[in-house]
């Protein structure tokens, strides 16, 4: 069996069984062994209820006191069981599993495992696993891999297939890292790491295995970034520009003064565009630091120099909002430039007309989604592309434009609060500017961290804000029901909210919706038709509603602090005071300590560094940050130490052997080529 063979060659996987594997991107044997666990279940010793901390997972041993009848609700069938655990009684609740009811007999003894909640003096578990004493004894202290799953795919199916490949003896991944590098950084051989990360004997084994695989991810990424920088090289500036009076006039006429940081970064951007080489610059700034006006100034400078500038954003709603605000700004300040909009949902006629204006050069500022760099879009004289970190502008996009004879300046905007030391590594192909000052006219967001007991007060507060004509976001971590019933999910939550807050327009938004449906809801919210938007994190980018003044995040403990800070940036965009309510489903001390960081500070860089300190090395498979490069295992925040090691290793290697031609680097060079051919995750190559 070879790594590139189809998984159908694995015993027990046929055409039909391969379908759910394909849904999660597993097509080959290599895909399978690189489909790493997202977490592990460790089955600990049963505990007494007096020892538990509310909201955490435990195993408890008890016997059945009573079993209720199955009650039927609109969407649920529910039954409960009273369980005697030592001197205490715990209630177990099962949803939509009526067949289990007859399984439980009075007096029977089991181990129950799940999250224990304490309300008053009442202990309860929802949807707990249950085991006979003998079955549980066999699982005790064993680390069971948990994989990301889809309909028709179980963890057992994945684990069985992986075990067959790893134990079959037919496949062995050839080691590609030089031995001295592995020795220096204390790295396992790759094949051993793959085996251990799937089936570790203990936590230490898992950590050393994961460390090696994260190092690999970062090393290939960094080498790819360096290769990207080399391929771009120091391209001569074919769109050389001079500073124009229109940008200075615009800065003077704005209803607010640019901060010192904005002025400094604008000088760097203008200097690049007038310099000898093509600009590749990242502008990093916290939520609300005023990066957008810098992008607009760059677009105006390009347009007034006879070039075209393209602004590429992640969603159609945001594209329309930017188009509207830029058009109004050009009109208000009498800047002789024309902006056009280009998005996927426009009619064929609208696209054709926009395309004609772009091709003949009557449109100098082009705003849209990824449609902007499609093959059928011809630019007259493209001199600048402004994008955001969600649309990393890689080699393929550059080649697409270079094929049209274009080498535009590239400006990347980032609101991810990543510490500068890491940013230099992660964005190695870009020069970095930081907007580290908030405009004086922005009111700081008022925050509070609360538990479930505050819910009714929160709803009253929302009603008060809506009565003043404002709007509300509610963020949930899930879309549909799952086994962990305590988590709020957008679909059920919206229905529940419509009963609690009648008379208000409430809608929900999540990633499984069709793009057209998502756009329609976001537009209705932006236009003020919807008062409360219940959403998953798809709202994190792509909408600007200055009228929204309240955000409530459900199960806030489930998100990374940097991600919560990004979410919070959706409010506080208008003149009115804005508020963020972090609703925690856990009363644990650690959770409270983490969330208090957000309560105290609106500084994203401080929040990201505090999150790292608080999470420490223990939470490797816990909360991931979002909005920045997604690796299979690595997290640039959590694994910052490994990121720095990989960067150091890449630097040493390329310093001694820039082309990776030495015999000891041959295998690494081959692996890098494979990585780049496959698309180089995060590089958009």
Secondary structure, DSSP 8 states (H G I E B T S, - for coil): --TTSBGGGSTT--HHHHHHHHHTT--BHHHHHT---SEEEEB-----GGG--TTEEEEEEEEEEEE---EE-SS-EEEEEEEEETTEEEEEEEES-GGGGGG--TT-EEEEEEEEEEETTEEEEES-EEE-HHHHHHHBT-EEEE----TT--HHHHHHHHHHHHHSSS------S-HHHHHHHT---HHHHHHHHHS-SSHHHHHHHHHHHHHHHHHHHHHHHHHHHHHH-S-B-SS-----HHHHHHHHHSSS---HHHHHHHHHHHHHHHSSB--EEEEEE-TTS-HHHHHHHHHHHHHHTT-EEEEE-S-HHHHHHHHHHHHHHHHHTT----EEEE-TTS-HHHHHHHHHHHHHTS--EEEESGGGGSTT---SSEEEEEEEGGG---HHHHHHHHTTT---EEEEEE-----HHHHHHHTTTSEEEEE----TTS---EEEEE-GGGHHHHHHHHHHHHHTT-EEEEE-SBSS--S-TTS-BHHHHHHHHHHHTTTS-EEEE-TTS-HHHHHHHHHHHHTTS-SEEEE-GGGGSS---TTEEEEEETTGGGS-HHHHHHHHTTSS-SSS--EEEEE-S---HHHHHHHHHHHH---HHHHHHHHHHHHGGG-TTS----SS---SS--TTTTHHHHHHHHHHHHHHHHH-TT--SGGGHHHHHHHHHHHHTT-TTTT-
